[in-house]
Amino acid sequence: MSDCIHFILNGESVDADVPGTARLLDILREYFKLTGVKCGCGEGECGACAVLINGKLRNSCMVAMGSLEGCSVMTIEGYEKTEKFAVVEKAYGKAGAVQCGFCTPGMIMATEALLSKNPHPTDSEIREGLSGNLCRCTGYNMIVEAVMTAAKEGAGLW
């Protein structure tokens, strides 16, 4: 059984005629063709599928579509159109924080969520803010450096 679920996706009003029990992750990838969200674990542990729902970081593999009625969802595809993304992207590149790229969209969404709450985080606050996102390539130090750089170079955006 399908429901017509109305929500805002990357700034645009959308309707999805999908089961309310469907995972947001699957609907983003299959229905809306937004493949920036990745299925890394399917259990809410890795952050590869992270999106912002009403400004809060959430793992889309753990979100039922029925809970989204009237909500605002931002994926990496929507975020990449912002001035903030340009700052974060440059900082990640400068720090060498991107290697295989699988975790990168989720890390960037976690970076946005962190900087929106705390525009001047300490090293330990960054590590805590990114703790829900797993990276198997970088060892995290370069990602922490990237967030520090984005916070400094994007001063006033967050």
C-alpha positions in Angstrom: 0.0 0.0 0.0 1.3 3.4 -1.0 0.8 6.8 0.6 1.3 10.2 -1.0 3.9 11.8 1.2 4.4 15.5 0.7 7.7 17.1 1.8 10.4 19.5 0.8 13.4 18.0 -0.9 16.5 20.1 -1.5 14.3 23.2 -1.4 11.5 22.0 -3.7 8.1 20.7 -2.8 7.7 17.1 -3.8 5.2 14.2 -3.5 6.2 10.6 -3.2 3.6 7.9 -3.8 5.4 5.3 -1.7 4.8 3.1 1.3 5.0 5.0 4.5 7.3 2.2 5.8 9.8 2.6 3.0 13.3 3.8 4.0 14.1 7.4 3.0 17.5 6.1 1.8 15.9 3.8 -0.8 13.4 6.4 -2.0 16.1 9.0 -2.4 18.2 6.7 -4.5 15.5 4.8 -6.5 12.5 7.2 -6.7 14.4 10.5 -6.8 17.7 9.3 -8.3 19.7 11.1 -5.7 22.7 8.7 -5.3 24.8 10.9 -3.0 23.3 9.0 -0.1 25.1 5.6 0.2 24.0 2.4 1.9 27.1 1.5 3.9 25.5 -0.5 6.8 21.8 -0.1 6.7 21.7 0.0 10.5 22.4 3.7 11.2 26.0 3.1 12.3 28.2 4.5 9.4 26.7 7.8 8.4 27.2 7.2 4.6 23.5 7.9 4.1 23.4 11.1 6.2 20.9 13.9 5.3 19.6 16.9 7.1 15.9 16.7 8.1 14.6 20.0 9.3 18.2 21.0 9.8 19.2 18.0 11.9 21.6 15.3 10.8 19.8 11.9 10.4 20.8 8.6 8.8 18.3 8.1 6.0 18.5 4.3 6.3 16.7 4.7 9.7 13.9 7.1 8.6 10.5 5.8 7.5 9.0 7.9 4.7 5.7 8.2 6.6 7.5 10.4 9.2 8.5 13.0 6.6 5.1 14.5 5.9 5.7 18.3 5.8 9.4 18.0 6.6 12.4 19.5 4.8 15.1 17.1 3.6 18.4 18.2 2.3 20.8 15.8 0.6 24.3 16.4 -0.6 22.8 17.2 -4.1 20.9 20.1 -2.6 23.7 21.2 -0.3 26.2 21.4 -3.1 24.3 24.4 -4.5 25.0 26.5 -1.5 27.8 28.9 -0.7 28.6 26.9 2.5 29.2 23.8 0.4 31.8 25.7 -1.7 33.7 26.5 1.5 33.5 23.0 2.8 34.5 21.4 -0.6 37.5 23.7 -0.8 38.5 22.9 2.8 38.2 19.1 2.2 40.3 19.3 -0.9 42.9 21.5 0.7 43.3 19.1 3.7 43.3 16.0 1.5 40.2 14.8 3.4 38.8 12.9 0.4 40.2 9.5 -0.6 37.8 6.9 -1.9 34.8 9.3 -1.5 32.3 6.8 -0.3 31.8 8.5 3.1 32.4 12.0 1.8 28.8 13.1 1.2 27.8 12.0 4.7 30.9 13.6 6.2 30.0 16.8 4.5 26.5 16.7 5.7 27.8 16.1 9.3 30.2 19.0 8.8 27.2 21.3 7.9 25.2 20.1 10.9 28.1 20.6 13.2 29.1 24.1 11.9 25.4 25.2 12.0 25.3 24.4 15.7 28.9 25.4 16.5 30.6 27.7 14.0 33.9 27.6 15.9 34.4 24.0 17.1 37.4 22.7 18.9 39.3 19.6 17.7 37.4 17.4 20.2 34.0 19.0 19.3 34.7 18.2 15.7 35.6 14.6 16.5 32.4 14.2 18.5 30.3 15.9 15.8 31.6 13.5 13.2 31.6 10.4 15.4 28.5 9.0 13.7 30.4 8.9 10.4 32.8 6.1 9.6 35.8 6.6 7.2 38.0 3.6 6.3 40.6 5.6 4.4 41.7 8.8 6.0 42.3 8.2 9.6 40.1 11.2 10.4 42.9 13.7 11.1 42.6 15.2 7.6 38.8 15.4 7.9 39.1 17.2 11.3 41.6 19.6 9.7 39.1 20.2 6.8 36.3 21.1 9.2 38.7 23.5 11.1 39.6 25.1 7.8 36.0 25.4 6.7 35.1 27.0 10.1 37.8 29.5 9.7 37.5 30.3 6.0 33.7 30.3 6.1 33.5 32.6 9.2 30.1 34.4 9.1 28.4 31.8 7.0 27.4 29.6 9.9 
